[in-house]
Amino acid sequence: MAMLINPEDGQPANYILEELPPSSPNEPKRYRLIGIDNDHSFGVTVAKKENEGKKSLKFIEVKTLLFCLKEMNEILPAEVHQHFKNIAFEEILPKWLEDLGDLEKGYQALFTSEERQSFLPLSEEEKNSWAQWFRKNNLDNVPPPENKHSYIGVAFNRETIERVYNKFKGLQNILKDNREIKPLEILKELEAPLASKYDKGFAVYPRGQDLYERFDLVDGEAYHRPQGGGFYTSTRLGPFLRSSDIPLAQTVQDLILQGKQQGPAQALIILERLLQEDAKQNHLLSDFKNLLGARAREEFLKNYNFKNTSPKDQRDLLNDIKSRQGTERGAIRRLNLKYCSSLTGEYFKGFEGKFVTYLGLQGCSRLTEDDLFILAQGVPSLRCLNLSHLQKLVRLGNSTPLRVTNRIFQLLQLKTLIITNAKAFEEIYINGPQLKEVKLQNCPNLQKLILETPQLQDLDLRGNASITDEALNKTMRFILQLKNLYIEGCDRIQEKEFAQTKSYYPFAVFKMLPSGNKEHLLKLLRGEETIAKGDGATQLVNLKYIPTLRGLDISSHPLALSTINILAEYLKKNTTLTTLNLLDTNINSLQAPILIKSLQSNQTLTELTLEKNRIGPVSAIALAGVFKTNTSLKILNLRDTDIRDEGAEILLPALQDSHSLTELDLGGLSCGSGAKSAKALVQFLKSNKTLTAMHLVRNAVWFANSEAKNFMGALAANTTLRTLNLGWTYDLNPLYVFKDEDIQRLGENCSLTSLSLRKANINTSEAKILGEAFKNNTTLTELDLYGNRIDDIGVAALLIPLFQVNNTTLKKLDLGDNGLLGSRPFADLFIINQSLTTLRLDHNKYYSNSGNLGSLLFLTLVLRENKTLTEISLCANHISDADALNLAAALKKIKL
């Protein structure tokens, strides 16, 4: 009976053990349990409670000592089995509700309607009315009427009587199908979560005398346990009724007006409707053949419960369904056969189910693995398959290599597979090229899963206590599109952090990281970090395990042709990678086009570095083809790639119309005479409107021909370029120097913020021209003049016009390797400047014994007077130890 009434407070003190008188002298002693406190009954099995404003938490509400009795794990006595199997519950339940109705009337007769209403909590309207009355009469300090929480009557609602009614029917069907069965097995059929809860008690305390230990283990935490006392429930009646959707915060009158009154009379009305619906269902079953149209039959099966049908009626119904499936017009597309105990593999032999798209087989207790293989042959167009509550299902497919053959369960069109609460289920090996969702919940023995499901997006493994990290990792190599992975309740999985990335479960990727840094891997999976240089260059085959990867750095690691092919295939399909660094990876002119062509279908990569790879002119042609379709690439680094003059001539026109490119590095391209490519470069600068940074280092040959003047003119007119690097021309051509007019045109650009003329062979006179050129510039923030031929006088000539009042933007200045001495006039320049923050003077000639006190005087003056400098570098200036000590002493006196 406890299975039917769901006691919430069945602790030991709420029962009395009474000895029954013997019916004969030799009869063994008999006892019966009497419940003396049953006010918390007929509740829901799984209830909810609020979690401090967060989402509601689910918990098992039923608690009773009766489910801990040793008899729960013993075969049900034959007389009890027979009694409950034959009980006429359709007669008992109405009589019981009528008796409850009479009892309720007796309770309510003890009080007037006004008194019964006063016992209820105040409604919001009543609370407001009382508050207004108190304020009106200046009675702010008088407390309002007491707010009580008592309901005079027998509380009932629709869901309660439906649960009792369906449990009664389910109990009788279980007893009809099983001659010998244990009460615990019955509970598993009726209330699987509840049975799972009490089954744990028998697993820990299997002996009969461990009754109280079992109860304490399973339900003890839900009770207060004073020292030396018993069990005291912490659940009050009000919250218990609310969990059953029986409100207390409304008056009886409110309930009546809204048709929500809860009581035996209303429950009796619901029961009569249930009995009528069952009678109607039985009538429909007999007339199933006469239903018009497949849609009507589909709707009938959706609401039909095979549990309440005799085996003969089940077989008749199944045969009728089978006979209609051969034609498209008569076929049922969404076929529900829930809890059909007569269903076996024999039924699916010759089954023409090519039109079936949904098949619900929940609770079909006789189905086995072999039956499902027969089924798969007959439903080739199936989209959704539900195999929940199949108690005999042990495996679906076979992935055990020790067997002679591996059987793969295959449904080519299947998109959703559901297997939940299959207690014996251990292994699944399925091939589903279209599968997008797999739900394998609460299968406690599931240990092996191989899912060849490249389109899978949602994998739900909650409540599978036997799944390990290794088991999960084995299946992930087949999955390419996973978005959500749920592993709550999988206690043997240790690395649960990976599930939070909503990505793969990629233990194989640990091999990509020499450091084995788990935190780094987690950040990779979340798209927060990139694969750093040296991490996994030889493990590119495992890139698919990181679908969220944003950056990949394989620089300075030679790549074989096979690896380049893998990378090319990855780039074709990848939709997340934004940065790829292939600097100095030994890619040649035969391999590079393979990689570059893969970018034609890629629309996510924004930064590509091919520096120091001799990819040749053919690769430039391939890149030109990429920019016809690619709209995502923003940064392209082709420094020292040997594309030569003919390659640059083809590539630059293709880049003219690019609407995405913002940074281009064409340094050191070995362009020969450079005549054609220089002309293409000029045209590019005139046409392109998106480029903000250009690097042309070691390309003096471009500026030594007839196009140099045009180049500087185009540069002066360009309004989008912010960063320009023209350095290292001296290394390439020591005889080349910038012409005075070229330098003058360079200063006309009104958009540059960063200019590098590093090792550009600039002398003192040219430095003066450069200073005059930028005298009125209000955008330049960085100037790099490292490695030129500018002395102290030349620096003064450069900086005096540059440090005029009009220019307050220059922040960083590099004057390293110019033969500077650090004279007093030189120091005065930086005292008057109020914008510079970084000054680099590396590799110059500071000697404190040179007669002008050198670096010591310079630093003490500048640091004492200048208010903006935060960084000064004097590396490699031959300062002696004594000078360094003097400098340190001087610095102590200066407040930085």
Sequence and secondary structure as in RCSB ss.txt:
>XXXX:A:sequence
MAMLINPEDGQPANYILEELPPSSPNEPKRYRLIGIDNDHSFGVTVAKKENEGKKSLKFIEVKTLLFCLKEMNEI
LPAEVHQHFKNIAFEEILPKWLEDLGDLEKGYQALFTSEERQSFLPLSEEEKNSWAQWFRKNNLDNVPPPENKHS
YIGVAFNRETIERVYNKFKGLQNILKDNREIKPLEILKELEAPLASKYDKGFAVYPRGQDLYERFDLVDGEAYHR
PQGGGFYTSTRLGPFLRSSDIPLAQTVQDLILQGKQQGPAQALIILERLLQEDAKQNHLLSDFKNLLGARAREEF
LKNYNFKNTSPKDQRDLLNDIKSRQGTERGAIRRLNLKYCSSLTGEYFKGFEGKFVTYLGLQGCSRLTEDDLFIL
AQGVPSLRCLNLSHLQKLVRLGNSTPLRVTNRIFQLLQLKTLIITNAKAFEEIYINGPQLKEVKLQNCPNLQKLI
LETPQLQDLDLRGNASITDEALNKTMRFILQLKNLYIEGCDRIQEKEFAQTKSYYPFAVFKMLPSGNKEHLLKLL
RGEETIAKGDGATQLVNLKYIPTLRGLDISSHPLALSTINILAEYLKKNTTLTTLNLLDTNINSLQAPILIKSLQ
SNQTLTELTLEKNRIGPVSAIALAGVFKTNTSLKILNLRDTDIRDEGAEILLPALQDSHSLTELDLGGLSCGSGA
KSAKALVQFLKSNKTLTAMHLVRNAVWFANSEAKNFMGALAANTTLRTLNLGWTYDLNPLYVFKDEDIQRLGENC
SLTSLSLRKANINTSEAKILGEAFKNNTTLTELDLYGNRIDDIGVAALLIPLFQVNNTTLKKLDLGDNGLLGSRP
FADLFIINQSLTTLRLDHNKYYSNSGNLGSLLFLTLVLRENKTLTEISLCANHISDADALNLAAALKKIKL
>XXXX:A:secstr
 HHHH  S B GGGEEEEEE  SSTT   EEEEEES  SS S  SEEEEEETTEEEEEEE   BGGGGSGGGGS 
  HHHHHHHHH  HHHHHHHHHHHHHHHHHHHHHTS HHHHHHTS   HHHHHHHHHHHHHTT TTS        
  S    HHHHHHHHHHHHHHHHHHHH SS  HHHHHHHH HHHHHHHHHHHHH  STT HHHHHHHHHGGGEE 
 TT   EE   HHHHHHHTT   SS HHHHHHTT   SHHHHHHHHHHHHHHHHHHHHHHHTGGG  SHHHHHHH
HHH  GGGS HHHHHHHHHHHHHHTTSTTT  SEEE TT TT  HHHHTT   TT  EEE TT TT  HHHHHHH
HHH TT  EEE TT TT  EES   TTSSS   EE TT  EEEEES TT  EEEEE TT  EEEEES TT  EEE
EE TT  EEE TT TT  HHHHHHHHTT SS  EEE TT TT   GGGGGGTS   GGGGGG TT  HHHHHHHH
TTSS B TTSSTT GGGGGG TT  EEE TT    HHHHHHHHHHHHH SS  EEE TTS   TTTHHHHHHGGG
G     EEE TT   HHHHHHHHHHHTTT     EEE TT   HHHHHHHHHHHHHT SS  EEE TT   TT H
HHHHHHHHHHHH SS  EEE TT HHHHSSTTHHHHHHHHHH SS  EEE   HHHH TT    HHHHHHHTT S
S SEEE TT   BHHHHHHHHHHTTT SS  EEE TTSB  HHHHHHHHHHHTSTT     EEE  SS     HH
HHHHHHH SS  EEE TTS   TTSSS HHHHHHHHHHHH SS  EEE  SS   HHHHHHHHHHHHTS  
